[in-house]
Amino acid sequence: MAINSKATATELDMSLWTGRTDPEPNSERWHQKIQPLSPTAAPGCALLGFESDAGVARNQGRTGAAQGPSALRKALAPLAWHRTGPAYDAGNVRCEGDALETAQQALADRLAALLKAEHFPVVLGGGHEVAYGSWLGLAQHLADSGEKAPRIGIINFDAHFDLRDPSHVRSSGTPFTQIADECAKRGWPFRYACLGVSRAANTRALFSRAAQLGVMVREDRDFQPAQLECIRRDLERFMVRCDHLYLTIDLDVLPAGEAPGVSAPAARGVSLALIEPLIETIRDSGKLRLADLAELNPDHDIDSRTARAAARIVFQLALDT
């Protein structure tokens, strides 16, 4: 089904959902339980792919993330099923060529529809340009619902601020500046927490912009087991000031040994073992409306390490028991 000439909704490929089948009762896996999304589906967890690395290319990164959604589905398929509610595959939005802005708007439209139907969308990227489309979808839904100045809290696990100046070029490095600008136009508060930032990978200009925008910042070196509870308390204080939460996870926040298949592998990074408890805190807050994962690049993955890490994150996000 064509959305327009430069962004398309691709046909559902349920053949990606394969894996072992066990004979014992209560032994289902994701590939046995996930269903194609239908217009009359009961509310559930809806996976929507964003096949794009146009923003990565514009940001001079190594491309390949457009194949991320398929790789993530394959890695998620054999995982054990522990949900009580349904889960759906909602297909993909594909960016054709360099038509990034068109694809981001198409993603936003799809997400607004999913949110209106009371689904919990998880977007499978795709480069981190996905973030602007994800936020637009949530903003569109809240505006359509009559909220005048919603307090949307953006929580980004990422080695990079992605606060570059979009007046030069809009890319995977600019989504949160674009969101800040859009919030200013609408008269909405801009609330952004960036966790796992690498000082070595972000210029002084970016740290300055983060300070000007009031961003909550925790660097990768802050993530130590002894400090995890302190970071959790800081995160909870951030969430109290928000009505809705949008969680975005750039897989390059993980160490290169855990996530080699990304656009910009991290020399240090933050281990999934330290991030996962914080993801659970966000999930269980009652305010999480939307999540996405970005930068899975199968071309550079090793033994599907990055895809498996991403699949585990989706597994954790989808738990409802």
Backbone torsions as a table, in degrees:
resi	resn	phi	psi	omega
1	MET	NA	119.4	-177.6
2	ALA	-80.3	130.0	172.0
3	ILE	-83.7	-44.3	171.3
4	ASN	-162.9	-172.1	-172.1
5	SER	-72.2	-14.8	-172.7
6	LYS	-123.4	0.0	172.9
7	ALA	-141.2	130.4	-175.7
8	THR	-127.0	150.1	170.2
9	ALA	-94.4	112.6	-174.0
10	THR	-78.8	158.6	178.1
11	GLU	-64.4	145.0	176.3
12	LEU	-63.1	132.6	177.0
13	ASP	-116.1	84.2	-177.7
14	MET	-73.5	-6.1	178.5
15	SER	-68.3	-15.8	177.0
16	LEU	-69.6	-21.8	-175.3
17	TRP	-89.8	83.4	179.6
18	THR	-132.0	160.1	178.8
19	GLY	169.5	-177.2	-178.6
20	ARG	-70.5	154.7	176.3
21	THR	-124.1	123.3	-178.6
22	ASP	-98.3	144.0	-175.7
23	PRO	-78.5	-20.0	-176.0
24	GLU	-69.2	151.2	174.4
25	PRO	-62.4	153.9	178.3
26	ASN	56.3	39.4	-178.8
27	SER	-120.5	25.1	-177.4
28	GLU	-69.6	154.8	176.0
29	ARG	-122.6	170.4	-174.9
30	TRP	-55.6	-39.8	-175.7
31	HIS	-65.9	-20.4	179.2
32	GLN	-88.5	-18.6	-171.8
33	LYS	-109.2	-28.6	-176.6
34	ILE	-68.9	144.3	-175.6
35	GLN	-124.9	152.3	171.0
36	PRO	-64.5	137.6	180.0
37	LEU	-69.8	132.8	175.1
38	SER	-119.2	159.3	-178.1
39	PRO	-61.1	-23.6	-177.1
40	THR	-103.7	13.0	-175.9
41	ALA	-64.2	140.8	174.6
42	ALA	-65.6	153.2	-179.8
43	PRO	-54.5	136.9	-179.7
44	GLY	-164.2	-167.2	176.8
45	CYS	-87.7	120.4	-175.4
46	ALA	-113.2	118.5	178.1
47	LEU	-91.1	126.6	-178.9
48	LEU	-129.0	121.2	-179.8
49	GLY	-83.3	148.6	174.7
50	PHE	-125.6	97.8	-174.5
51	GLU	-86.5	85.6	-177.4
52	SER	-150.7	136.7	162.7
53	ASP	-136.2	23.5	177.3
54	ALA	-61.8	-38.3	178.9
55	GLY	-68.0	-35.3	176.7
56	VAL	-64.9	-43.4	178.6
57	ALA	-61.3	-43.5	178.3
58	ARG	-63.4	-29.7	-178.5
59	ASN	-89.5	9.2	176.5
60	GLN	64.5	30.6	176.3
61	GLY	-95.0	176.8	178.5
62	ARG	-86.4	127.4	-173.3
63	THR	-83.3	169.2	-178.8
64	GLY	136.2	-10.8	-176.8
65	ALA	-69.5	-15.5	177.5
66	ALA	-61.9	-22.7	177.4
67	GLN	-89.3	1.0	-177.4
68	GLY	-60.0	-44.1	-177.6
69	PRO	-57.7	-41.1	179.5
70	SER	-67.1	-42.2	179.7
71	ALA	-63.7	-37.2	-179.4
72	LEU	-69.3	-41.1	177.6
73	ARG	-60.4	-43.3	-180.0
74	LYS	-61.9	-37.3	-179.7
75	ALA	-74.4	-30.5	-179.5
76	LEU	-79.0	-29.8	-172.5
77	ALA	-52.4	-44.4	-175.9
78	PRO	-85.5	-0.5	-177.9
79	LEU	-71.6	150.0	-177.9
80	ALA	-64.6	146.9	-178.4
81	TRP	-93.5	120.6	179.3
82	HIS	-128.9	9.6	176.7
83	ARG	-78.4	156.6	169.3
84	THR	-100.2	-31.3	178.6
85	GLY	-90.8	172.7	-178.1
86	PRO	-78.1	162.7	172.5
87	ALA	-134.0	145.9	-173.3
88	TYR	-131.9	149.9	168.1
89	ASP	-99.9	117.7	-177.4
90	ALA	-98.6	10.8	178.1
91	GLY	82.8	-156.2	-174.7
92	ASN	-133.9	151.4	161.7
93	VAL	-104.3	126.9	-176.5
94	ARG	-111.7	130.7	174.0
95	CYS	-86.5	120.6	179.2
96	GLU	-91.4	119.0	179.2
97	GLY	63.0	-129.6	-177.1
98	ASP	-102.5	17.1	-175.1
99	ALA	-80.7	58.4	-172.7
100	LEU	-64.7	-47.5	-176.0
101	GLU	-62.2	-37.3	177.0
102	THR	-64.0	-43.2	-179.8
103	ALA	-67.4	-38.4	178.5
104	GLN	-63.2	-40.5	178.1
105	GLN	-68.2	-37.8	176.8
106	ALA	-62.8	-40.7	176.7
107	LEU	-62.5	-44.7	179.8
108	ALA	-58.8	-42.9	-179.8
109	ASP	-63.1	-42.7	179.1
110	ARG	-64.3	-42.0	-178.5
111	LEU	-67.7	-40.4	178.2
112	ALA	-59.5	-39.4	178.5
113	ALA	-67.1	-40.7	178.5
114	LEU	-64.6	-42.1	179.4
115	LEU	-66.4	-38.7	177.3
116	LYS	-61.3	-34.9	178.9
117	ALA	-82.2	6.8	174.9
118	GLU	69.8	26.3	172.4
119	HIS	-84.1	160.4	169.6
120	PHE	-102.2	103.6	-177.0
121	PRO	-81.8	137.6	169.6
122	VAL	-123.6	116.2	-176.9
123	VAL	-92.5	132.5	-179.6
124	LEU	-104.0	107.8	179.7
125	GLY	-85.6	170.5	12.1
126	GLY	81.2	149.6	175.9
127	GLY	-66.7	170.3	-175.7
128	HIS	-74.4	0.4	167.0
129	GLU	-61.1	-14.9	175.6
130	VAL	-56.8	-29.1	-172.5
131	ALA	-61.6	-40.5	-178.8
132	TYR	-66.4	-41.8	177.3
133	GLY	-65.0	-39.4	178.7
134	SER	-62.4	-48.9	-179.3
135	TRP	-62.6	-41.0	178.6
136	LEU	-59.1	-39.2	179.5
137	GLY	-63.9	-44.4	178.1
138	LEU	-66.0	-43.0	179.4
139	ALA	-61.7	-42.0	179.2
140	GLN	-62.0	-43.6	179.6
141	HIS	-63.0	-45.4	-178.0
142	LEU	-67.2	-39.4	177.4
143	ALA	-64.0	-42.2	178.5
144	ASP	-65.0	-26.1	179.9
145	SER	-83.4	-3.6	175.5
146	GLY	97.1	5.4	178.5
147	GLU	-75.5	131.9	-173.0
148	LYS	-86.3	-45.6	-179.2
149	ALA	-143.4	68.3	-176.0
150	PRO	-64.2	142.8	177.6
151	ARG	-92.5	89.7	179.9
152	ILE	-89.4	120.5	175.5
153	GLY	-95.1	121.6	177.7
154	ILE	-97.2	122.7	176.4
155	ILE	-116.2	117.6	-174.3
156	ASN	-120.9	115.3	169.6
157	PHE	-88.6	114.5	-167.8
158	ASP	-165.7	144.1	172.7
159	ALA	-76.8	-11.7	-175.0
160	HIS	-127.7	146.4	176.4
161	PHE	-68.1	-32.6	-172.0
162	ASP	54.7	46.6	179.4
163	LEU	-117.5	30.8	177.7
164	ARG	-65.9	164.0	-178.2
165	ASP	-77.6	114.2	-177.5
166	PRO	-75.3	-6.1	178.8
167	SER	-69.8	-19.9	176.4
168	HIS	-82.1	-55.8	175.7
169	VAL	-161.1	138.4	176.8
170	ARG	-88.2	126.7	-169.4
171	SER	-151.9	-169.0	174.8
172	SER	-69.5	-10.2	179.3
173	GLY	-97.9	3.8	-174.4
174	THR	-122.3	0.8	-167.9
175	PRO	-59.5	-35.2	-173.8
176	PHE	-82.1	-25.3	169.1
177	THR	-67.7	-41.2	177.3
178	GLN	-60.9	-41.4	178.9
179	ILE	-66.1	-42.5	178.2
180	ALA	-59.8	-42.6	178.6
181	ASP	-63.6	-41.3	-179.7
182	GLU	-66.9	-39.0	176.3
183	CYS	-61.3	-42.3	179.4
184	ALA	-61.9	-41.5	178.7
185	LYS	-62.7	-37.9	-176.0
186	ARG	-86.0	-12.1	-174.4
187	GLY	75.9	26.9	178.9
188	TRP	-98.5	149.3	174.3
189	PRO	-69.5	146.5	176.3
190	PHE	-108.4	114.9	-178.0
191	ARG	-126.7	115.5	-170.2
192	TYR	-137.8	127.9	173.9
193	ALA	-118.6	126.8	179.0
194	CYS	-118.3	116.2	-171.9
195	LEU	-116.5	126.4	179.5
196	GLY	101.5	16.1	-175.6
197	VAL	-63.0	136.0	174.5
198	SER	-95.9	117.7	178.6
199	ARG	-62.1	-33.4	-179.1
200	ALA	-68.0	-21.0	-175.1
201	ALA	-105.2	3.9	-178.7
202	ASN	-131.3	128.9	-176.2
203	THR	-72.1	168.0	175.7
204	ARG	-61.4	-34.1	178.4
205	ALA	-61.4	-38.8	-179.8
206	LEU	-71.0	-39.9	175.6
207	PHE	-63.3	-38.0	178.2
208	SER	-64.9	-43.3	179.1
209	ARG	-64.3	-39.5	177.8
210	ALA	-61.2	-41.3	178.8
211	ALA	-65.3	-42.2	179.5
212	GLN	-62.1	-34.2	-178.1
213	LEU	-88.4	-1.1	178.5
214	GLY	71.2	32.9	-177.2
215	VAL	-72.7	136.0	170.1
216	MET	-76.7	121.9	-173.7
217	VAL	-122.2	131.7	169.0
218	ARG	-132.3	121.1	-176.7
219	GLU	-79.8	162.8	-179.5
220	ASP	-58.3	-36.1	-178.5
221	ARG	-70.9	-14.7	176.7
222	ASP	-75.3	-19.0	-174.2
223	PHE	-85.0	91.5	174.5
224	GLN	-124.3	149.2	-179.4
225	PRO	-51.6	-38.8	-177.9
226	ALA	-70.5	-19.3	-177.6
227	GLN	-101.0	-2.3	-172.7
228	LEU	-62.9	-40.8	-179.3
229	GLU	-66.2	-35.7	176.7
230	CYS	-64.5	-42.8	178.1
231	ILE	-65.0	-38.7	178.6
232	ARG	-62.0	-42.7	179.4
233	ARG	-64.4	-40.7	176.6
234	ASP	-61.4	-41.2	179.5
235	LEU	-65.4	-40.6	178.7
236	GLU	-64.1	-37.8	176.3
237	ARG	-64.6	-37.5	176.2
238	PHE	-63.3	-44.9	-175.5
239	MET	-67.9	-30.7	179.1
240	VAL	-59.7	-30.7	-177.1
241	ARG	-86.6	10.4	-176.8
242	CYS	-123.6	147.5	174.5
243	ASP	-91.8	-32.5	-177.0
244	HIS	-137.7	147.4	179.4
245	LEU	-119.9	138.3	172.1
246	TYR	-120.9	117.9	-178.5
247	LEU	-103.3	128.3	177.0
248	THR	-130.4	133.8	-175.2
249	ILE	-124.9	110.9	172.7
250	ASP	-87.9	118.2	-173.2
251	LEU	-64.6	-11.0	176.2
252	ASP	-75.2	-0.4	172.1
253	VAL	-70.8	-24.0	-179.4
254	LEU	-78.5	153.5	175.9
255	PRO	-60.1	151.1	-178.4
256	ALA	-57.9	-30.2	178.4
257	GLY	-67.7	-28.4	177.6
258	GLU	-90.9	-30.1	-176.0
259	ALA	-139.5	75.1	177.5
260	PRO	-75.3	-22.0	-174.1
261	GLY	-91.1	65.8	177.5
262	VAL	-136.5	171.8	-179.6
263	SER	-66.7	-40.3	-176.5
264	ALA	-134.6	87.9	-177.5
265	PRO	-59.1	143.2	-176.0
266	ALA	-88.5	132.1	176.3
267	ALA	-68.7	-34.1	178.3
268	ARG	-113.5	-71.6	177.7
269	GLY	74.2	-179.1	178.9
270	VAL	-124.9	126.1	-176.1
271	SER	-63.8	146.6	176.0
272	LEU	-58.3	-31.3	179.5
273	ALA	-61.8	-26.9	178.5
274	LEU	-91.2	-28.8	-179.0
275	ILE	-79.5	-37.0	-172.5
276	GLU	-56.8	-43.5	178.2
277	PRO	-61.9	-31.8	178.5
278	LEU	-72.9	-36.9	175.3
279	ILE	-60.9	-40.8	178.8
280	GLU	-64.4	-38.8	177.1
281	THR	-61.2	-42.9	178.8
282	ILE	-66.0	-45.7	-179.7
283	ARG	-58.6	-40.4	-174.0
284	ASP	-87.6	5.2	-177.2
285	SER	-71.8	-21.0	-174.6
286	GLY	82.8	1.2	-177.2
287	LYS	-114.2	-6.2	-175.9
288	LEU	-73.5	121.1	-177.4
289	ARG	-106.1	-24.9	-168.5
290	LEU	-161.7	143.7	175.5
291	ALA	-141.0	153.9	171.2
292	ASP	-144.7	158.8	174.8
293	LEU	-123.4	138.7	-172.9
294	ALA	-130.2	156.7	167.6
295	GLU	78.4	13.8	173.1
296	LEU	-67.9	118.2	-175.8
297	ASN	-120.9	94.3	-175.9
298	PRO	-60.3	-25.8	-179.0
299	ASP	-61.0	-25.8	-175.8
300	HIS	-116.3	8.9	179.7
301	ASP	-76.1	157.3	178.3
302	ILE	-124.7	119.9	-179.0
303	ASP	52.7	30.0	179.1
304	SER	58.4	27.8	-178.5
305	ARG	-59.6	-46.7	-176.8
306	THR	-67.6	-42.8	178.8
307	ALA	-62.4	-39.5	179.6
308	ARG	-67.6	-39.4	177.0
309	ALA	-63.5	-43.3	178.9
310	ALA	-63.1	-41.1	-180.0
311	ALA	-63.8	-39.0	178.1
312	ARG	-64.2	-37.6	177.9
313	ILE	-63.9	-44.2	177.3
314	VAL	-61.5	-42.2	177.2
315	PHE	-55.2	-46.7	-179.2
316	GLN	-66.6	-41.8	-179.9
317	LEU	-63.0	-33.7	-174.3
318	ALA	-83.4	-11.1	-179.0
319	LEU	-62.4	132.6	-179.7
320	ASP	-129.9	23.1	178.9
321	THR	-122.8	NA	NA
